[in-house]
Amino acid sequence: MPITKGFQALVDEAMSQVMTYSVEQVRARLTDANVQIVDIRDPRELEREGTVPGALLAPRGMLEFWVDPASPYFKPVFADEGKEFILFCGAGWRSALATKTLKDMGMTNVAHIDGGYAAWKKAHAPMVTLEQHKAESAARKSH
């Protein structure tokens, strides 16, 4: 059975329907309490490359389940309608598709970063190792 709509068509369609921010736009909002950056990359990518400080680590394969209150895997952080959730992946393709999916699920407070983590690194934006991220998360939970 031939593919009738390839990945690029799906990504292009998603990009035309979702809010997309540049690295600089997101970087300027890193300390905004109403913004939650969401890293949807694979755990192996996180181990190899690190992540954005304060990012919520939500693997792409679990995202829909973590967002839906009816799911046994629901994460209450996603119920905060006062926050804007800004997703990113490696290059911006998976995050465009994921953002569109969350929008299709009814979320209006969701966007993604153009160019993903590759663009983030290229811009020399703040990064932490996975170990640093885990330590920071643990420190936040203990306060």
C-alpha positions in Angstrom: 0.0 0.0 0.0 1.6 3.3 -1.1 1.9 6.2 1.3 -0.6 8.9 0.2 0.5 11.6 2.5 4.1 11.6 3.5 5.7 12.9 6.7 6.7 16.2 5.1 3.1 16.9 4.1 1.9 16.1 7.6 4.6 18.4 9.1 3.8 21.2 6.7 0.1 20.9 7.5 0.8 21.0 11.2 3.1 24.0 10.9 0.3 25.9 9.1 -2.1 25.2 12.0 -0.1 25.7 15.1 1.6 28.6 16.9 5.4 28.5 16.2 7.9 30.5 18.2 11.5 31.3 17.4 14.2 30.2 19.9 14.7 33.9 20.8 11.0 34.4 21.6 11.0 31.4 23.9 14.4 32.2 25.4 13.0 35.6 26.4 10.2 33.9 28.3 12.3 31.2 30.1 11.6 32.8 33.5 7.9 33.5 32.8 5.9 31.4 35.4 3.1 31.1 32.8 5.2 29.2 30.3 6.1 25.5 30.6 8.6 24.3 28.1 8.0 20.6 27.2 10.8 18.4 25.8 9.2 15.6 23.9 12.4 13.9 22.7 13.4 10.3 23.4 15.2 9.5 26.6 18.3 8.6 24.6 18.4 12.1 23.1 18.1 13.6 26.6 21.0 11.5 27.8 23.2 12.4 24.8 22.3 16.1 24.5 20.8 17.5 27.6 17.7 19.7 27.7 16.4 23.2 28.4 16.5 24.3 32.1 13.1 23.8 33.7 11.7 21.8 30.8 9.0 19.2 31.5 10.3 15.9 30.0 7.3 14.3 28.3 8.2 11.6 25.8 6.3 11.9 22.5 4.9 8.4 22.8 3.1 9.3 26.1 2.0 12.9 25.4 -1.7 12.3 24.5 -2.0 10.0 27.5 -0.4 12.5 29.9 -2.6 15.3 28.7 -6.0 13.5 28.8 -7.7 13.6 32.3 -9.5 10.4 31.4 -6.2 8.5 30.9 -4.7 6.4 33.7 -1.4 8.1 32.8 -2.7 11.7 33.2 -0.3 14.3 34.5 -2.1 17.2 36.3 0.5 19.7 35.2 -1.2 19.7 31.8 -4.5 20.8 33.3 -3.1 24.2 34.2 -5.0 26.4 31.7 -3.0 29.4 32.9 0.1 28.1 31.4 1.3 28.1 27.8 2.9 24.7 26.9 5.7 25.2 24.4 6.9 21.9 22.9 10.2 21.1 21.3 11.9 18.1 19.8 15.2 17.7 17.9 14.4 19.6 14.7 10.8 20.8 15.0 9.0 18.1 13.1 7.8 15.9 15.9 6.9 19.0 18.0 4.8 20.4 15.1 2.9 17.1 14.8 2.5 16.8 18.6 1.4 20.4 19.0 -1.2 19.9 16.3 -2.4 16.7 18.0 -2.8 18.5 21.4 -4.7 21.3 19.6 -6.9 18.6 18.0 -7.5 17.3 21.5 -8.8 20.7 22.5 -5.8 22.5 24.0 -5.5 26.1 23.0 -2.5 27.0 25.1 0.1 25.0 23.1 2.8 26.0 20.7 6.2 24.7 19.6 9.8 26.0 18.9 10.9 26.4 15.3 13.9 24.3 14.6 13.7 22.4 17.9 16.7 21.6 20.1 19.1 21.9 17.1 18.2 25.6 16.7 18.3 26.1 20.5 21.9 24.8 20.7 22.9 26.8 17.6 21.6 29.9 19.3 23.7 29.1 22.4 20.5 29.2 24.5 20.6 27.8 28.1 21.1 24.1 28.3 21.6 21.6 31.1 22.7 18.0 31.2 20.1 15.4 32.1 21.8 14.9 35.5 21.6 18.7 36.2 17.9 18.7 35.1 17.2 15.8 37.5 19.0 17.6 40.4 17.1 20.9 39.7 13.8 19.0 39.5 14.5 17.3 42.8 15.4 20.6 44.4 12.2 22.2 43.2 10.1 19.4 44.6 11.7 19.6 48.0 10.7 23.3 48.4 
